[in-house]
Amino acid sequence: MSKRALIVIDIQNDYFPGGRWTLSQMDRAADNAATLIAAMREGGETVVHIRHEFPTADAPFFAPGSTGAEIHVKMSPKEGEPVVLKHHINSYRDTHLKRLLDERSINEVVICGAMSHMCVDAATRASNDFGYQCTVVHDACASRDLEFEGVAVPAAHAHAAFMAALRFAYARVISTCEWLEEYGAR
């Protein structure tokens, strides 16, 4: 039998309008993530919140102790829900995330959050490498416009490219509605 955890990555104030590193579609992603959290809580399953802080105050966003580094109110952890503080892109690097999942005998992870092209990608690949069955809920993730060698990459394209790569070999990639339908059928 599968034992599942929801991993909510970096849904923090700096990514929302008015923050220091605004993402495209962040409000929509957070609303969908909140729906996932509510379903998992109702089902008595594990919800893990990941919170990123850079190690120094001169960080472009998520500066230590700043309001921008706080988990957004839509994602407020309930008492007893683990919050994993990280200082790197990969949620497993130098954190207790893997130990936490293993202590709870988790073998399936559902991943959402930000940024699609960085921390969501890194956590999904690492989760797969550690042997967890992975699902990414794509519309509960957000990205931003990127640029490479003078080529502008709109946020929607960056997000789609990373979701396509994850779907190819690392995870099932589905929508919030699809996940809710599956979850309700279990």
C-alpha positions as CSV (number, residue, x, y, z in Angstrom):
1,M,0.0,0.0,0.0
2,S,1.2,3.4,-0.9
3,K,2.0,5.9,1.9
4,R,1.9,9.4,0.5
5,A,3.2,12.9,1.4
6,L,2.5,16.3,-0.2
7,I,5.7,18.4,-0.5
8,V,4.9,22.1,-0.8
9,I,8.0,23.9,-2.0
10,D,8.8,27.5,-1.4
11,I,5.3,29.1,-1.6
12,Q,6.7,32.2,0.1
13,N,5.8,35.9,0.1
14,D,8.6,37.1,-2.2
15,Y,7.1,35.1,-5.1
16,F,3.8,36.9,-5.0
17,P,2.9,40.3,-6.5
18,G,4.8,43.0,-4.5
19,G,7.5,40.6,-3.5
20,R,11.2,40.7,-4.5
21,W,11.0,37.9,-7.1
22,T,7.5,37.8,-8.5
23,L,6.4,34.7,-10.4
24,S,3.9,34.4,-13.2
25,Q,0.6,32.7,-12.1
26,M,1.7,32.5,-8.5
27,D,-1.7,33.2,-7.0
28,R,-3.3,30.5,-9.2
29,A,-0.5,28.0,-8.2
30,A,-1.0,28.8,-4.5
31,D,-4.8,28.4,-4.7
32,N,-4.3,25.0,-6.3
33,A,-1.7,24.0,-3.7
34,A,-4.1,25.1,-1.0
35,T,-6.7,22.7,-2.5
36,L,-4.1,19.9,-2.4
37,I,-3.2,20.7,1.2
38,A,-6.8,20.7,2.3
39,A,-7.4,17.3,0.6
40,M,-4.3,15.7,2.2
41,R,-5.2,17.1,5.6
42,E,-8.7,15.8,5.3
43,G,-7.2,12.4,4.4
44,G,-4.9,12.4,7.4
45,E,-1.8,12.3,5.2
46,T,1.5,14.0,5.6
47,V,2.0,17.6,4.4
48,V,5.6,18.9,4.4
49,H,6.3,22.6,3.9
50,I,9.6,23.6,2.4
51,R,10.9,27.1,3.2
52,H,13.9,28.5,1.4
53,E,16.2,31.2,3.0
54,F,19.4,32.3,1.5
55,P,22.3,32.3,3.9
56,T,23.0,36.1,3.7
57,A,21.0,39.3,3.9
58,D,22.2,40.5,0.5
59,A,20.1,37.7,-1.2
60,P,18.0,38.8,-4.2
61,F,14.9,37.3,-2.4
62,F,14.2,35.1,0.7
63,A,16.6,37.0,2.8
64,P,17.0,35.5,6.3
65,G,14.4,36.8,8.8
66,S,12.5,38.8,6.1
67,T,8.8,38.9,5.6
68,G,9.5,37.8,2.0
69,A,11.0,34.6,3.2
70,E,7.9,33.7,5.3
71,I,5.5,31.0,4.0
72,H,2.5,32.7,2.4
73,V,-0.6,32.8,4.5
74,K,-2.5,30.6,2.0
75,M,-0.1,27.8,2.9
76,S,0.1,28.4,6.7
77,P,1.3,25.1,8.2
78,K,-1.0,23.6,10.8
79,E,0.4,22.7,14.2
80,G,2.4,19.5,13.9
81,E,3.1,19.8,10.1
82,P,6.8,19.7,9.4
83,V,8.5,22.7,8.0
84,V,11.9,22.0,6.4
85,L,14.3,25.0,6.1
86,K,16.7,24.8,3.2
87,H,19.5,27.0,1.9
88,H,20.0,25.4,-1.5
89,I,17.8,24.7,-4.6
90,N,17.4,21.0,-3.8
91,S,15.0,20.5,-0.9
92,Y,17.0,17.4,0.2
93,R,20.5,19.0,0.3
94,D,21.7,19.6,3.9
95,T,18.1,19.1,5.3
96,H,16.3,16.4,7.1
97,L,13.6,15.9,4.4
98,K,14.6,12.4,3.4
99,R,14.9,11.3,7.0
100,L,11.4,12.8,7.7
101,L,9.9,10.9,4.8
102,D,11.6,7.7,5.6
103,E,10.6,7.8,9.3
104,R,7.0,8.1,8.2
105,S,7.5,5.2,5.7
106,I,6.5,7.5,2.7
107,N,7.0,5.9,-0.7
108,E,5.0,8.3,-2.8
109,V,5.4,12.1,-3.0
110,V,3.1,14.7,-4.5
111,I,5.0,17.8,-5.4
112,C,3.9,21.4,-5.9
113,G,5.3,24.9,-5.5
114,A,7.9,27.2,-6.9
115,M,9.9,27.6,-9.0
116,S,9.0,25.1,-11.7
117,H,12.4,25.5,-13.4
118,M,14.5,25.3,-10.2
119,C,13.4,24.0,-6.9
120,V,10.4,21.9,-8.1
121,D,12.6,20.4,-10.8
122,A,15.4,19.6,-8.3
123,A,13.2,18.1,-5.7
124,T,11.3,15.9,-8.2
125,R,14.5,14.6,-9.7
126,A,16.0,13.9,-6.3
127,S,12.8,12.3,-5.1
128,N,12.8,10.0,-8.1
129,D,16.5,9.2,-7.5
130,F,15.8,8.2,-3.9
131,G,13.1,5.8,-5.2
132,Y,9.9,7.7,-4.3
133,Q,7.0,7.4,-6.7
134,C,6.6,11.0,-7.9
135,T,3.6,13.1,-9.0
136,V,4.0,16.8,-9.9
137,V,0.8,18.8,-9.9
138,H,1.7,21.2,-12.7
139,D,-1.0,23.9,-12.2
140,A,0.0,24.1,-8.5
141,C,3.5,25.2,-9.6
142,A,4.8,28.6,-10.9
143,S,7.7,29.9,-12.9
144,R,8.9,33.2,-14.3
145,D,10.2,34.8,-17.5
146,L,13.8,33.7,-18.2
147,E,16.5,34.7,-20.6
148,F,19.4,32.8,-22.1
149,E,22.0,34.2,-24.4
150,G,19.6,36.9,-25.5
151,V,16.7,34.6,-26.0
152,A,13.6,35.6,-24.0
153,V,11.7,32.6,-22.6
154,P,8.2,33.4,-21.4
155,A,7.2,31.9,-18.0
156,A,4.6,29.7,-19.6
157,H,7.3,28.2,-21.9
158,A,9.8,27.7,-19.1
159,H,7.1,26.0,-17.0
160,A,6.0,23.8,-19.9
161,A,9.5,22.8,-20.9
162,F,10.3,21.7,-17.3
163,M,7.0,19.9,-16.8
164,A,7.6,18.0,-20.2
165,A,11.1,17.0,-19.1
166,L,9.9,15.8,-15.7
167,R,7.0,13.9,-17.3
168,F,9.4,12.2,-19.7
169,A,11.3,10.3,-17.1
170,Y,10.9,11.5,-13.5
171,A,7.2,11.9,-12.5
172,R,3.6,11.7,-13.5
173,V,2.6,15.3,-14.2
174,I,-1.1,16.1,-13.8
175,S,-3.5,18.9,-13.0
176,T,-5.1,19.7,-9.7
177,C,-8.5,18.4,-11.0
178,E,-6.9,15.2,-12.3
179,W,-5.2,14.6,-8.9
180,L,-8.4,15.3,-7.0
181,E,-10.3,12.9,-9.1
182,E,-7.7,10.2,-8.5
183,Y,-7.4,11.0,-4.8
184,G,-11.2,10.8,-4.3
185,A,-11.3,7.4,-6.1
186,R,-8.8,5.8,-3.7
